């Protein structure tokens, strides 16, 4: 599944990048995240709650780190693969944000549940909600 999102944030590209690059912020906005541990400057360990009380632990690796411009990360684990690509462009006093998030689930039952809930707008609507909250935090200066 691939999600593509665009938004404009009233902040500099560097401020948006710095906020986004600290993955621990996501625990506040994404309810399925139990914990994120930063392992080093490129790796983090995530523990999330998946459907049917399934708990998934995986490591995320930052593969592209261009401050103020581009942040790419990916993870591979027994249950699947995920990749995010954040691109930032200055637009006057604002930053235009383009985000692509892609994930693939290997286990049939998890894939089936994901396909079912996608008909009801999940995870796209959850992403929209999370992005709106991130935008609000950055614009309030809660960096």
N, C-alpha and C positions, 0 to 999 in steps of 0.2 A: 504494500500500500504506500502511496506517495501523497504527501500533503504539501501544498505550496501556499505560502501566506505572504502578504505584503502589509506593511503598516508604516506610518510616519510617527516619529517620536521627537518631541521638542527637547533635544539635547544634542551634544556633539557626537560624532561617530565614535570618538575615543571613550566618552562616558558610557555609551550604549555597549561598546565592545567590552569594557572593563566589567560592567555589571554582568553581562552574559557569560564572560569567560570564567566567572566564579560560579560553577555549577551548583554549589550549595544553595544559591538563591532559589533554585527550582523546587526545593522541598516546601517552600511557602505556598507555591502556586499549583502544584500537581499532586492531587490527593493520593495517587497510587504510590508515590515515593515514600518509602519508610525512612531511608537514610542514604546519604551520599558522603563517602569518605574520600578526601583528596590524598592520593598516594604519592604523587610528585607533580612536576610542572606539566606533564602530558597525560597522566593517567588518574582515573578516579574509579572507585568501586561503588556501584549502585545496588540497592536492595529495593525491589518494588513488589507490590501486591498485584498479581495477575488474576484473571477470572477463576472462579471456583476455589478460592482460598489457596491458590498456587502462588508460591513465593519464588521470585527470580532474582538471582545475584549475578552480576556481570561487571566486567571492567570496560570502561570507555577510554578510548585513546584519541587525543587531539592529533590530527594528521596535518592540519594547516593552521598556522597561527600568524596572522598578519594584523597586528594591532591597528584598530580603527577601520579595518577593511573587511577581513574575511576570517571566519573561524569554522573549521570542519572537524567533526568528530565521528567516530564509529565504534561499534561494539559488536562482538560476536560471542555467542554463548550457545549452550545446548538447545535453547528454545528458539533461537533465531538470530537475526542480524538487524542492526539499526544504524542509520547514518543521518547526520544533520549537517546542513550547510547554511551558515549565516553570512549574508553579504550586506555591507553597509555602504551607503552613498550619501555624501553631504548634500543638503538641499537648503541653502540659506541658513537659517537658525535651526533647522530640523535635520534629522537623519532618516533617510528612506531605508527601511529594513526589508530584505527579501529572505525568507526562510524556506528551505526545502527540508522536509523530514520524511525519511523512507524507512520502512521496516518490513521484514519478512519473517513469518513464523514457520518453524519446521514441523511442529507437532500438529497433526491433523485436527484434533479437537480444539486446539487454541486458534488455529486458522479459521475453523468453522465459526467459532464464537465471534472472532474479529469481523468476519464477513457479515454475520447477522447484525451485530451492533452498528456496523457502518451504515446500514439501511436507515438507522435512526439518527444519523448525523454524528455518531461517535467514531473516531476521536476528534474529528474536525471541529465540532462545537466546543469540546473541552480545550482544544488548542486555542480557539478564538478567545475563550474566557481567560485562559492562562496568559496569553499575549496581552490582552487588555489590562490585566493586573500588573504585568511586568512594565508595560508602558506607563501606567499610573505611578508605580514606584520610582521609576527613573525620572519622570517629569516632576515628581515631588522632591527630588533630590535625595532620595533614600539610597544613596550609592554605597 
